[in-house]
């Protein structure tokens, strides 16, 4: 499969979560992924959006990359650090979900949330 790339910038507001979720699902379908992979990517995109919004960016800039063996979603983060575990508004549940569903889950030095999900035979 030829690599596909889509960039999206939306306001960092909860009401835009559906747009992010549906963009991820549509890209997955266009790349020929199966139903389970589409659902996983939709969840990853939504939880990544929640994480990004919690860091208070001015806008949520998202980059989707679909390759033959994986899909990567990068979210730009704001300068506000998410609250520590146990405090009100903690992202521990979001991090737990992302860690369970993603093959790679990290916050990079470039202030990006980097999420990767292997697909097809690479996921076996």
N, C-alpha and C positions, 0 to 999 in steps of 0.2 A: 504494500500500500504506500502511496506517495504521502509524505508528511503533510499534514494540514495544520494551519495556524490561524487562530482567531483571537483578536484582542477586543476587550469590552471594558468600558468605563461607565460606571453607574454611581449615583449618589450613595454614600454609605448610610443608607436608611433601610430599616427592616422591610418596608413595603416593596423593595426591589429584589428581595430574595428569590421570588418566583421567577423573575426574568433571568437571573443567574442560573438557577436550577434548570430551567427549560432550555437555555442556551447550551448547557453541558449535555443535556439529554439529546438535543437535536444534533449536535456535533457527533455524539457517539453513534447515533443512527446513521448519519451521513458517512461515517467511517466504517460502517458495516458491523458494528459490535452487537453481541447478543443481548437478550433482555436483561439477564442478571448484571452484565457489565454496564448497561445503560443505567440501571437502578443504582449500582454502586457509584458511578460517576455523578449522578444527580445528587446523591447524599454527600459525596465528597465536596462538590461545588457549594452546596448549601452550608455545610459546616465550615468550610473555608471562608465563605462570605461572613458568617457569624463571627469567626475569629478576627478577620480583617476589620470588620466594623467596630469590634471591641477596642481596637487600638486607635480609634478616632481619626482615620484619614479624612482628608477633605473630599476625596472621591475614592471609590474602590476600583482600582485598575487591575484587570484580570487578563492573564494570557493563557490560552488553551493551546496545547500542542498534542496532536494525535499522530502517532507513528505506528509502524507495523506491529510492534510488540509492547507498546505502553502509551499511556496518556499522562501528560503533565499539566497541572494547573498551578500557576503562580499568582499570588495575590500580593499587591503592594500593601504595606502596613503603615500605619500612622506613627507618630512619635510617642504616643501614650502607651506605656507598657500595660498589658493586661494585669488585672489584680492577682495577687498571690492566692494559691490554693487555700480554701477555707474561708476566704473573705466573700462578702456579698458580690455577686456578679462574676464569680470565678469561672474560668474557662476549662476547668478540669474535665468536665463531661465532654466538651467539644474535643479536647485533646485526646481523651480516651477513645472516642469514636473514630477520629482521624487516624490514630495510631493503629486501630483494629482493622480499618478498611483500606488504608494506603500501604503501599510497599515502601514508600519513602515519605517521611513527614519531618520537615525541619524548618526552622526560621534561620534564614541565611544572614551573613554579615551585611548584605545589601538591603536589609530590612524588607525581606520578602518571605512570605509563607510559601514554601515549595512542597507540592504534593504530587506523588507519582503513583499510578496504578498500572501494574502489568496486565496485559490482555492476551487472550488467546492461549496458545501453548506456553507462553512465557509465564502465565499465571499458574501453571500446573506444579 
